[in-house]
Amino acid sequence: MIEWQYKALETVAHIVNGFSFKSGDFAADNNIKSVKITNVGVQDFIEQTDSLLPSAFMEKYASYQVSSGDIVIALTRTLISSGLKVALVPHSFDKALLNQRVAAIKTNPELLDRKFLYYFFTSQMAYDFVKSSVNELMQPNLSIKDLKSFSIPCPTIEEQKRIVTILDQAFADIEKACTTAETNLKSARELFDSYLQQVFSERGEDWIVTTIDDLVEEKILDKPIDGNHGEMHPKKADFVDSGIPFIMASDIKDGSVDTTNCSFISKQQADSLRKGFAKNDDVLLSHKATIGKTAILQTDLEYVMLTPQVTYYRILNSEILSNQYVYWYFNNPTFLNEMKEYAGAGSTRAYIGITKQRKLKFSYPSLTKQREIVSKLNFMVTEIEKLEPVYRKKISALNELKKSILQKAFTGELTMSKGIAA
């Protein structure tokens, strides 16, 4: 490890503490931007300008101006799980005024490279320093006093610039690799979504185009039934620790029904209810507030009880219609869009009752063709599920590599390995 000098931040940079502007100073029709604590994320400047300061403040508070490229750090909740709330001021906020609980750091270019300092603030060393400076039992705030005394590694300015050049290239390569992984995963999902849309819209001549209502009349489907309304509807006070699962829209997750972490009602109460008894292999569909979540119920219980948010669809003639096909049909964008139109989705009271549900269009091919479609869709989902952890692991490894490179950069190992002395 190369021995570097460490200096207090205030000896190599000018630190500006934000001014406590009054709430009445801000107005949408003013024209001077301010840097607030809400603008400072973890290595991310959030360019929101919901309110502005008067033009006259530019001269009056000139000492609180920031320049593009300045480092800003949040002094309230400086430390969060994902890192330090520190960012670079973008060009769009050049000459903005610094608000309270945000500090700006303007480096002396002869002593400290601005990008070098910014990279240091993103390192584990800086995170650990701040963590040691705050009371973890309280909100993790950073004082100006502690910020000024922040011990900064200070190799020669030439060495700092070499380190910045190496980090810029390394992080650009890491970012490119992360983007490629994300893009590949997104492309796989888009391919699946495209096929899901295509398979139900490009129907063959032998497909039957009908409605839910006709399927019920032909006794291919049982009448769709939701949970109990009005006085019959179980209340929160009725919930028990164990008993009959009481399924809400929120219990339908990723094509499955969560019968373990849901609410429960007693069997005695459930048996007294009029309807809503969903059984194994029923297809469930949410139709209130959260529209269009669907799953095939898998349970060893005699039944589970539905809330008024969820409808069950039960196959009566399995020689004509497959429940897995119904599940995938309910997931296709055309069906979901029609359902949401009926429901008034986007409103706070989005709802499609049983009567309107029965008007929904439904199309299907032969049972053999249904099974082919289901098999391909299930295969594609399985392949995507295999890909996702691979890409996530790769992205995680790249992020760990970034941390490792930063660690080496600020212990002198990064340039030492290239034969450069500090």
Secondary structure by P-SEA (a helix, b strand, c coil): cbbbbbbcccccbbbbbbcccccccccccccbbbbcccccccccccccccbbbccccccccccccccccbbbbbcccccccccccccccccccccbbbcccbbbbbcccccccaaaaaaaaacaaaaaaaaaaccccccccccaaaaaacbbbbccaaaaaaaaaaaaaaaaaaaaaaaaaaaaaaaaaaaaaaaaaaaaaaccccbbbbcaaaaaaacccccccccccccccccccccccccccccccccccccccccccbbbbcaaaaaacccccccccbbbbbcccccbbbbbbbccccbbbbcccbbbbbbcccccccaaaaaaaaacaaaaaaaaaaaccccccccccaaaaaabbbbbccaaaaaaaaaaaaaaaaaaaaaaaaaaaaaaaaaaaaaaaaaaaaaaaaaaaacccc
